[in-house]
Amino acid sequence: HLLPGVFVWSKENTSLSLHSNETISLNDGDIFFLTNNNISNFSVSEHYLMEKVLKHFGDKGLTVAMKMLEKELKFRLRKTYLNKDIHLIGCQILA
């Protein structure tokens, strides 16, 4: 599976950005996500989907953010036929 890049949720800026083939600066509390291209098969962009959830739950920590992303993905999957697996890995920087 090809990776589209690394999504980074900035705790300080409360914003989600996509990085590919570049150096990423991470700070305490930031969360970064790796995903395969299959997430982009939704009718809405993966960036919008992740940012929508993280704006509400990004400051709650990795466990809550991942659980809410999982719920949103499952909700979207009920409306969309998807014949490929979606992989989403999240890690949080803790100082």
Secondary structure, DSSP 8 states (H G I E B T S, - for coil): -----EEEEETTTTEEEEE-SS-----TT-EEEEE-GGGGGSSS-HHHHHHHHHHHHGGG-HHHHHHHHHHHHHHHHHHS---S---EEEEE---
